[in-house]
Amino acid sequence: MNYQVVSEESLNKAAEIILNGGLVAFPTETVYGLGANAFNPHALAKVFEVKERPFFDPLIIHIASIDTLEKAADLSLLNEEKRKKLFLLAENLWPGPLSIILPKNENIPGIATAGLQTAAIRFPDYETAQKLISLSSGAIAAPSANPFGLLSPTRAEHVRQGLGEKVDLILDGGPTRIGLESTVLDITGECISILRFGGTPKEIIEKLIGSVHVAAGNEDVNAGLSSPGQLKSHYAPRTPLSLLNQEAIIEQPYKPGSAFLFFDASTRNEWLSKQNPPKMAVIKVLSGSAASLEASTLEAASCLFDNLHELDSSNIKHIFAQSAPPKGLGEAINDRLSRAAVGSAYQS
């Protein structure tokens, strides 16, 4: 049985598996990760094999303390200004859903970073993840625990359905709190850039360090990807998905076999009054009655992948999804839905 609820006993077992070169799926505040010893190239190769992940797509290195950062990063290669910004970010946003691209420590194998001299490093804000990292190697490389390109797992059951017995141990810590991957921020270039929207909104980063650039999606795999989540097709259900803005989804007629995924209840209600769908229509809302836009996007983010998993495992033929307001976590929600729309089109 490779499936255990999080406990002191299961964490010790998981740490032993990591130290022995095995793979453990574990919960974080973002999504479930597929963890391997970040210093063991053979274990890292298993991650790519199990996920069927291309080697040009680098992994994120997870640490459990800022004090251990230099085990994974070579901070001597940062100038004084960038070091100041790094420590400002770390002091205020770690632990949390922020991965920072830094010059890698030579002890991190090249397979983890797609051969690049930089690594994405994160300090997760989840006790189970922190304990597992501390009990094992001190640094765990962990992409999302799902087959490459498909929906990210926010429950242990999603991992079991996607990877099954390919993983040595799946730790069940319940549903994840944030439900979206971390924001990836590159501070090594000429300008500081967000490479992937995620659980830390752009506005919060900019309040700390000033304006940041937003990098476009990258399909030039020959040049190498400096971060996961940069491919235009990613995070995709097998079911075709269309992403529509508020106005367009209200005008979208119901089609037999389709499902509608609304950002908010008011848009759903307007659509219902205009389209008058049958009682059998599959209709879901990401954000019900939150008091503010910030609360609405947080609620929507936490259940986005959960809803998409449910729809993808049903007999739905097409998903019509409403985009979120492009503020705060809304940018990350739209990023995942837009990549899902491209990815599902490739698969259909």
N, C-alpha and C positions, 0 to 999 in steps of 0.2 A: 504494500500500500504506500504510494508516494504522495499522500495527501494528509496533512495534519493541521489541526487548529494551533494557532500560536500559543506557546507555553514556554516555560523555562527549559523543559526537556526537549521540545521540538526545535527551539532556537539553538541549543547546544548541538543537537544532531545536524542541523543545517550548517552551522559553523564548521563542523568537522567535514561535512561534504565539500564545502568551499575550499577548505585547506587541502583536501585530498584531490582537488582538481575537478570536482563535480559541479553540477548546475542546480541552483535553487531558485524557484519563483517565490517572490516575497512582496508584501504590500508596502507601498509608500503613501504619502499624502496625495500623490498625483495619480499614478496608475500602478499596476503590478509590474515588477521588473524581473527579468531573467538574469540572475546574478552568477558571476564567476569571479575567481581570484584575479584581480586586475594586473597582477605581476606574473601570471602563469600563461604563457602563450598557447599551450596545448588546451587549457581550459577555455581560453578565449576563442580558439578555433571551433570548439564545440558549440559555443553560442551562435556563431554564424551558420554552422551546419544544421542545428536544431531549428533555427528560425528560417532557414533558407535565405539568409540575408547576404546581399552582395558585399564583398570585402572592401568596396570603395566607400561604404557608409560607416563612419566611425561610431564608437560606443561612448556613452557617458560614464565617467568614473565617479563613484559615490564614496564620500568620506563621512566620518562620524564626528569630526571635531576640526575646528579651524587650526588647531595646533598641529594636526597631521597633514595639512594642505601640502607642505613641501615634500611629502613622500610621493605625491603625484605630479606636482608642478615645480618648475625651476623659476622661482620668482626673481632670481638674479638677472634674468634676461628682460625684465620689465624696467622701463625708466622710472624716475621718481614720481612723475605725474600719474602714470598708470598704476603704480603701486598704491598711491594715495587713493585713487578711485576704487581700486580693488578692495582695499581695507574698509572703505566707506560702504561699499556694497555688502561686503561680508558682515560687517558689524550690524547693519540694519536689515538685511534680507536673508541672511543665513542663520539658522537652518530655514529652508523654504524652497519653493518651486522655481529656483533660478539656477541655471547652469552657466558657468563662465568659462569661455575659451581662454586658456593660458598656455605659455610655453610648457611642454611636458618634461617631467623628470625622466632621465635616461633609463630609470628602472621600469617605466611603463613600456611594454613591448609595442612595436610598430603596428602589429595587427589590430591593436585596440584603437588606433588613431588613423587608420587607412594610410599609414606610412607618413603622415604629417608630423611636424615637430611641435604641434599644439595638441591639447586635449581639452575636452569639455568636462568640467568638474562641478559636482553638486554636493551639497550637504543637506540631505533630506530632513524634513520636519516631521518625522514619524518614529516613535520610540522603537518599534520592532525593527525597522531598517537600521537604526543607529546601533542597536544591540548586536544585530547580526554582523554588521561591519566591524564593530569593536571586538567581538568574540572570534572573528576569523582573521582575515589578512590585513585589516585596516583600510583597505580600498577595494571596492567591488565594482566591476564593470557590469552595467545592467541596462540594456535596452528594454523596451516594453516586452512582456512575456506573451507574445503572439506570433503567428506566422507573418513573415515580412509583408508589409503593405496592407495588411488587413486591419480590422478594428482593434484598437488598444483594449486591454482587459482592465476592468475596474472591479472585478470580483474574482475570487479564486476559481469559481465555476467556469468563467470565461477562459482561464488558463487551461483548465482540464479539458475543455471542449476543443481548444485550439492546438495544444501541444501534447496533452495526455501523458503517456508513459515515457516520452522523450526527455522529461525533466526528472532528475533524481528525487526532488522533494518539492511539493507545493505547500507553502505556508498560508493558511487561511486566516486572514485578519479582518474579514468582513469587507464591505464596500469601501472604496477609497473616498477620501473627503473632498478633494478638489475635482478629480475626474478628468483632468487634462494634463498632458505632459508639461514639463518645466519650460519656461522661457529660456532660450539660449542666447547669450550675449557675448559677442567677441570683442575683447578689449586689446587684442594684439595688433590690429591693423592701424592704418593712419587715422581712421575715424572709428569710434565705437559703434558697433552695429548689432541690431537684433537679427539673428539668423532664423529664429523660429519664435513665433508668438506662443505664449503658454500661460502658466499659472501666476506669473508675476506681471501685472500690467505695465505697459510702456510708460504710462504717466507716473507711476511710483518710482521707476528707475530714473526718469528725467528729473524728478524733484530732488534726487540725491546728487546726480553727477552732470546735469545739464542735458541738452539735446542729444539724441542718438539717432543714427541712421537706421533705416529698415532695409535689409537686403532682400532682393528678389529671389524667387525660387530658382534652384539651380538644376539643370539637366546635363551639364557638362561633366560627366563622370570621369573623363580622362584627366580633367584638372583636379579631381578629388573634391569630396565634400568635406567642409570643415565642421559640419554639424549634422546630426540626424534630423529628419523631418524637413529637408530642403527640396526633395523631389516633388514635382507638381502632382504626381499620382501617389497617394499615400492614405493611410487611415481609412481604408475603403471597405464598405460592406460588399457582399457579392450581389446584392440586389441593386439595380440601377437607381441612382439618386439624382434628382434635379434640385439645385439651390435657387430659390426665388426670393426677391425682396418682398417687403410687406404688401406693396401695391399689387405685384404680380401674383402672389399666392392667393390673395383675395379674389382675383379674377380667374384663378385656375379651376376649371370645372372638375367635379369628381369623376374619376374613371374607375370602372370595376377592377378590383384587384389591387388598387392603389392604397397608399397610406399617406396621411398628412401629419407632418411634425412641425407644430407651430412654436415660435419663440414665446409668445405670450397669449394669455386667455382672451384678451380683448380682440386680437386679430382673429383668433379662432371663432369667436362669437360673430364677428362681422362676416367671416366666410360662411358660417352656418346659415346666417340670415339671407345671404345672397345666393348661395349654391343649393341649399336645401338637399343635402346628401341623404342617402338611405340610412336607416338605423344601423345597418351592418357596417357602415364606414369605419375604418380604423383611424382614429384621430388622437394625437398625443400633444401635450403641451409641456414645454421645458420649464417654463416659469409661470407659476399660478397667480399668486396674489402678493408678491413681494412689495415692500413699501417704497423701495428706491431702485433706480437703474442698477446701481452697484450690487444690491442684494439679488436683483433679478438675474443678472449675468452670472453671479456666483451660483445661484440655484440651477440655472440652465447648464452651466459647465459641469456641475457635479453629476448630472444625470444624462448628459448627451450620449456618451458611448453606451451606457446602460440601455437607453431607448433604442439605439441603433442595433445593438446586439439582439434585442427582443424582436425587432422588426425583421432583421436579417434571418432569424431562425424560424420565421413564420412562412406562410405561403404568399406573402405580398409580392407583387410583380414590379412595383415601382414606388419609390418614396419621393414625395414632394416636401422639401424642407425649407423653412423660412429662415432667412439670415437674421442675425442679431444686430442690435445697434452697435456701430463700430467704436465703442468706447470700453475701456477697462478690459475685462475678460471677453467681451463681445468680439474683439479682434481675434482672439485665439479660437473662439467658437467658429467664426467665419472661416478662419484658416483651415480648420479640420474639415468643415463641411465642403469647402471648395475643393480641397484635395480629394475628399471622398467622392465628390461628383465626377472628377476626372478619372479616379481609380475605378469606380464602378462602371464607367463608360468603357474602359479598357477591357473589363472582365465580361461585359454583357455581349 
